[in-house]
């Protein structure tokens, strides 16, 4: 976003303040040649003024030669005030439909080092809906209670009250009957996975392909062999898993990432049979219950842990997506035999999570605020998802080619979409999006031994408003037009 502000006490009209603000930073060299300005909607939202006001200012700058525009691509800084030999420029021809539907060719020169107007990152959440006042009140309540141990380190398993609260929450919402003594709290999934790798002492792990590359790399750093196992529409392929020699497997049965598949009941039964079929050593299933909270058209599916009769499933989840990424708090449920090993190895350690945060979260869940927050965010994220899909697929924004060069995948849960193309390579999808100021993410980074069936990218939508998603969607349609 460009660095200008509105002085609401200034008697000058708002559009004039925007005009002079942008003109000054152009003349001062703060914006380089061909730098793309924010969309009218994005700048209006940022400055808390009307979109018409920004449009009027842009129009004046355009008329005076400070800016040039490319239809349906936006406004860019003119070369009038710059030495083009020193600019980091890339030229590219665009074939875009005009208002009559005729295909016109435009030549765009853009700054390859420019910032993105929209970064559709996967890990973002919508901060605007976080119940700050409730969280703040609960924290004050904890401080005013002056309960003993607030400033001390938490015990190695985590706060006992919070573990009891989580056990009850899992019983009600996931059908998991669990002993709170088997719940371990830790500072994020990566931290818990590191502990788990040490406790299990297994040489070979299996993982879904495609799958979580962070866990894949983490295990490799710990000198574990990691065997990628391909998936189909029902989940991880058991025949290949049986040949992997793995003593444990990492799966996301409720919502596979990045493809969004849900593991079928039959496949769940098969993987549970795989875990108990080794007569020499016990095998383990590490179940990441990823994004089960954000399902839009599915009833809750039973977890592997709730179906586990042989105590071989290690259940994991976190509050990264449901509350905030900055709340580095995750938990896992260990089988009794693994719990014995954990207690022997780690009982002299303290919890890696702040006691203060654990007590706050306990009150947040106990008071029903957590469940209400999830229900609210599920509705909000569903609206965001439908908004972005509508722009990409259906709505007429005078920028849609007659034939779309992509297909939008619609996972039934989660906070991202995947978009595939039979016309463009993955690099082209990413580059074309970047050319119009939108950052999308290649899906190939989540593949190990297999490859995507088609070039595809991922679009996270949780961190933006519906208005911003409409703007980003229109830009992407333009970028991927013929």
N, C-alpha and C positions, 0 to 999 in steps of 0.2 A: 504494500500500500504506500502511495506517495506521501511525503511528509508535509502536509498542509493542515491547517486548522481553521475553524470558523470562530470569529469573535462575535458573540451574540449581542454584545453591547455596541458594536460598531454600527453606525447609521448607514453604511454602504450596503447595497443589496447583497444577498448571499452569493448570487451568481458572479458578481464582480469580485468578491473576495476569493472565490474559487479560481476565477480567471487569472487574477494577479498572482495568486499563490503558485499556480502551475507555471505561469510565464516566468516568474522569478527563478524557480528551481531549474527550468530549462536554460535560461540565460546564465545562470551560475554554474552550469555544467553538472548538476546533480543527477540529471537524466541524460543518458547517452543517446546518440543517434539510433533511431528505430526501436528504442525501448517502448514496450507496450504499456499503455496506461490502463488503470483498472476499468472494468466495465462501468457504465453509468449507474447501474443498480448497486454494484459493490461499493463505489465511492459514495453514493448517496447514503447507503446504510452506514458506512464508516463515519461520515460527517453528520449523520442524523438530519439530513435535509432532503428535499424532494428530488426525485429522479429528473424532473423537468428542469430544475435549477442547474444540475450538473450538465444536462444536455445543452442548455443555453451557453454555459461557459465553454464547453468543448466546441460548440459551433463557432464561437467568436475566435478561439484559438485556431481552429481549422481555417477560417476565413483569412486570418492574418498570416498563415503559413507556418505557425509554430507546430502544428500537427498535420498529419495526413491520415486518411482512413482507408481501410479495406472493408468492403461490404461484408457484413456478418462476421468479421474477424476482429474489429475494434479500431481504436485510435492509437497512433504511433507518433513518436517524436520525429519531426522533420530534420533533414540534414542541413537546414539553413544556417545553423549556428555551430556546426561541427566540421572538423576535418575528417572526411570519410576514410582517408588513408589510415587513420589511427583507430577506426571503429572495428569492433569484433563482429564482422558482418557475415551473414549467410544469405544467399539468394535462393528463392524457391518459387516455382510457378504453381499457382492454384487454379483449379478448374471448378468454379462455383456457379450455381444457378442464380440468375438475376430474378427480379420480381415477376417476370413473365415466364419463368421456368427455363429460359434459354441458358445454355452453358457458356460462360464467359471465362476467359483466361486472365488471371491477375498475376503480376510478379510482385512478390513480397520480399523485402530485404529486412531481416530481423537480427537482433542482437542475440547471439547464441549464449551469452552469459547472463541473460535476463532472469529475474525471479519469476516464480509461478504465481498467478493470481489465485489458482485453486490447486491445492495439493490434496488429492483424494487418498489420503493415507489410510491404511487398514486399521491401525491401532487407536484411532481417535474416538472420543466420546463427546456427547453434547454437554458442555459444561454449563450452559445457560439454565438447564433444568435441575441442576444439583441442589438439594435442599440445604443451602448454606445456613439458614437461620436455625433449622432443627439441629444440624450437626454442631453448630456453635453453642446452642443451648445445652446439648448433652455434654459437651466438653466442660462448660461452666458448672454443670451439675456435678460432674466427677470431681472437679477441683474443689468445689464448695463442700463436698462430702468428706474430704480429707481422710479417705479410707487408707488404712495401713498398706504399705507396699506400693503405692502409686508411683513413687520415684525410684523404686528398685527394679532390677531386671526381672523379667517374667521367667517362670520355670521353663525347663527345656522343651516341654511339649506345647507350651503356650498357656494362656490364661484359662483356668479351669471353668469359670462361668461361661466364657465364650465357647469353649469346646462343648459344654452341655447344651448351649443354645444352638450350635451348629448341628448336633446330633438330633435335636428335636425338629429343626428346620428340614433336615434331610429325610427324616421319617415322614413328615407331612407332605413334602413336595416332591420327593424322589423315591419314596417307598423303600428307603434304605434303613434297616435297623442296625444301628452301630453302637458299640461301646465307646463312650467319650474318651476313655483311656487309650483308644487306638487312633485318635485324631491328633495329628501333628501340625502345628501352625508354623509358617516360615515366611521369610521375606521374598515372596515371588516363586513362581513355578520353577524357574531355572535353579534357584537355590535348593528347593526341595528335591529336584531331580539329581542334583549333585550328591546330596545326602543319600538318596535312594540307591544310586549307583554304587556308592561305597558300602552301604549296608548289605545289599544283595550279593555283591561280589561276583556277579555274572560276567563272563568274558564276552558273550555275544548277545546283542540286542537286535530285535527286528523292529522296523518302523514302516509306516504306510508310505507308499510311493505313488503319487506325490504326497507330501506331508510336511511336518514341522521341521524346517531346516535348522532352526535354532537348537532344538533338542538333539538333532542329528549331529551338529557340530560340537555341542557340549559333550556328548558321550565320546566322540572321537578325541577330544582334548583330554579326556580322562583315560585314554588308551583302551577304550572298549571297541570291539568290532561291531559295526552297525550294518545290518543287512537290509536294504530296502526291499519291500514286498509290494508288488502291484495290487491295485484295488479294482473292483468293478462296481456296478451300481448298487450292489448289496453290501459292499464293504471289502475288507482285506481278503485276499484269495488264500484260503486255508491250505490248499495243496502245496502252494509255493512256500507258505509259512512253515509247513511241516518239514520241508527240505532245507530250511535255513540254518538249522542247528542252534537256533536262538533259545536262550533260557527265559527270555522275557520279551514282550512285544508292546509297543506304544500305539494306542489307537484312539481315535475320536469318534465313537459310535453315534453320538447324538447329532453331531453336525460336523461332517468331515471338512477340513480346510485344506485346500482352497475350493474344492469342487462342490461342497454343500450336500453330498450324499448322506443318507441316514442308513446305518447298518440294519439290515433286516433281522427279524426275530430268528429265522433259521440260521443265519450266519452267526448270530450271537451264541446260539446253542453249539454251533460247530467250534467256535473259538474257545468256548468254555470246555468243550471236550478235548480240544488240543492241549489246554493247560493241565488237565489231570491225566493225560494219556501216557506221560513219561513215568515209567516205574522206577527209574534210577534217581532222578532229581525232580523236584517240584518246579514247574514252570509258573510264570507270573504274567498277568495281563495288567498293564498300566493304563487305566481308563481316564482320559482327559474329557470331562463332561463339558466340552467347549460350547459356549453359546446356547446351551439348552434353554436359558431364560428368555432368549429372543427368538421364539418360534412364532410364525405368523399364520400358518395354515395347517398345522399338525397338532394333534393331541400329544401330551407328554408320553414319550416312549420309555419303557422300562430300562433302567441302567443295567449294565453287566453286573455291577456290584449287588443290585437287588436280586439278580438271578443266580448269584454265586452260592453254590452249596458246598464247595470244597475250600473256601477261604483262600482263593488264589488271585483275586482281583484287588489291585491297589487303586483306589479311587482318588482323583485329584481335581481340584477346581480352585478358582481365585476370584477376587473382587475387582480385578483390573477393568473388566468391561461393564460390570453392573454398577460400580460406584465410580472409580477413577483409576487411571494407570498409576498415578502418584501414590495411591494407597498400596504399598508393596506388601500385600497380605494374601497368602494362599494357604491351602491346607491339603493334607492327604490322609487317607484312612489306610492303615497298615493291617495286613493279616496278623494273627496272634504270633505266629512263629517269627515273622519279620519284626514285630513289635518287641519281642524278647531281645533280639539282636540290637535293635535301636537303643533300648534302655541300657543295655550293657555298655554300648559304645559312647553314648551321648548324654547320659544322665548328669554328668558333671558340667555340662554346658548350659548356658542361658539361651532363652529364645532370641531369635534374630529380629523380632518385631517389638516395637515399643509397647510397653504395658499400657500407656495412656491411650494409644490408638486401639488396642485390643478392647479395652473397657468401653471406649466410645462406640465401637462397632457392636459390642454386646448389647448396649442399650438401644442402638439403632435397630437391631433385629428384634429385640425383646418388645419394643414399643410398636412393632408393626410397620415402622417407617420403611424398612428395607423392602418388604413385599409391595408396599404401595408405590415406592419409587420404581421398582422393576415393572410393575403393571403400567405405570405412566409412560416409562421409556419405551416399552414394547409398542405402545400405540404411536408414540412420536416417531420411532424408527420405522415403523411400518408405513407411516405417511411419507417419510423422506424417501424410502425405497420406491414406493409407488410413484412419487413425483419424478424421480430421476428416470425410472423406467418409462414413464409416459413421455417424457421429453425425448428420450433416445429412440423410442419405438413408434409412438403414435401421434402425438400432438403436432399440429401444423404451425410451425414457427417461421414459415417462409424460408427455411434453410434446409429442408429435408430433400434429398435426392429421391427420385421415384423408386430407386432400388437401394436398399440399405446394404452397405458392404460389411455388415457385422451382425452378430446375433447376441442378444443379451440373455445370459443365463439367469434363472430366477431361483436361487436356493430358497428353501422353505424356512430357513432360519438364518441368524447371523446379521452382521453389519456391513456386508460387502456384496458386490455383484461381480460376476466375471463376464467378460465380453470377448467373444471369439470372432475370427474373420477368416474367410476363405479367399480374400483378395490381397490383404496386406500381410507382411511378415510381422512378427512381434516387435522387432525394432522399428518398423515403419509406424505401427500403431502408437508406440511410445513417442517417437519423434514428432509425428504429426500432431499429437496432443500437446506436446511441449511447445510446438510452434505457435499455438494459439493460447498459451499460458496455462495449460492444465497438465498436472502431473498425474500419470497413471502408472501402474506397476506391473512388470512382466510376470507372467505366471510360471515361466520356466524355472525361476529360482527355487521353486518348491518341488521340482522333479530331481530325481537322483539317477537311477538307471533307466527309467522310462522317459518318454517325451510326450508333450501335449499332442492330442489328436489334431488340433488346429492351433494356429497362433492365437494367443489370448492375453488379455490384461485384466487386472483386478482394479475395481473402483470402490473405495471406501466412502460411505456417505454420512456416517454418524456425526462428523464434526461440523457440518455446514447446515445453514438454514435452508428451507425449501426454496426461497428466492435465489439463494446462491447456487443451489443445485440446478435450478432451471437455467441460470446463466451458464454454468459449467456444461450442462447437457447440450445446450445450443452450440456452444463452442466445439464440443466433441463431434456433434453431427456435421458441423462445417469442416472440421479437420479431416474426417473420414469420408467426406463426400467424394464423388467421382471428380 
